[in-house]
Amino acid sequence: MSHPHTIWINETTGIVEATDQRWLPFRNDIFQIRTLDDAYFAIREMVVRGAPLIGVTAAYGLYVAACNFEEGDFSGYMSEAGEYLKISRPTAVNLAFAVDEALTHVCAEYSPEENAERLLAYAESLKRREIEYSTQIGCNGLELIRGISKKKGGSVVNILTHCNAGRLATIELGTATAPIYLAYEENIPIHVWVDETRPRNQGARLTAFELAEAGIPHTVVPDNVGGHLMQHGMVDLVLVGSDRTTLNGDVANKIGTYLKALAAADNQIPFYVALPSTSIDWEISDGLTGIPIEQRDPREVTHMVGLRKGQIAEVQILSDLSPAANYGFDVTPARLVTGLITERGICQASKEGILSLFPEKNIRT
Ligand code: MRU
């Protein structure tokens, strides 16, 4: 990895840069965010992805928008920029959260240049906050892995994860992977089953890449293998991330997460979701009716990207005669979630559980 973070300011040029995740692990490019459109494109086309990173990118996007302001009503211009970014991807609540919070830093009394500085300061502080949250999630989740390891008398703890809730989806350490890294550092024997995560293969391309870089034992499996593994006692814990968790504990995460939760419940396997509070939607309760589910280009289903003779290549995998649907996320109801691992601790996936860790939010309910 060329830079320890997934998004940063180039110290020489002052340009916002991000790891381009579209071609990893085959090609490790850097994407420059010079304009608001670049930020929109980066989020929409999944140059950057993962709920916390999407939020931080939006914050930097507003900073570059402010830098490019020419003339007119600055506040109106910034509000429009925020609305534009918000529609780039609808499911991860971190995006709207970051836009709304960033815009509270825009002040009519200041010049556009001063406002740009304030927006940059906000983006950097949100980035630091996400790093801190990942570390705290890691410490809190580590307790769980320690407990399972102890129960198993020190034999290997098998963890199944879906999609990529690792360093690449955040800034550092990840959410679902944070406890895994810390357990590995502590010499707890662990092994991770990595769901490939069709259609974009974030598990196979990104999570496996991250784990391999860290030397953590792992195996990539097709998405439909998890149930079999669970039935045969080969999974001790399912650990996933979240794009939006509602106040009653419903969790939207990458499509296919719900099926893993069902299989985990049928096999009495703990199913935990690791998330920073920036992924909690405090406004809605029912995830099934309230969370917008992104539908992406069917081409991501009909075609696959991979490496062919050392070059990145795309192949068509089904006939032109068949249509395809591409739902990006699904909702796992709170009743299937054993617990939520947050930066403040682990709680039940319920309103009571969440508010016990975030009592200050009680006034808004
Ligand atoms: O479509 P993606 O790749 O942005 O989806 C990412 C996920 O579903 C992650 O699990 C989620 O954002 C949590 S990231 C810490």
Residues whose N, C-alpha, C, O or C-beta is under 5 A from the ligand:
A	BS01	MRU	R49 G50 A51 H162 C163 N164 A165 A169 T175 Q202 G241 S242 D243 N253 K254
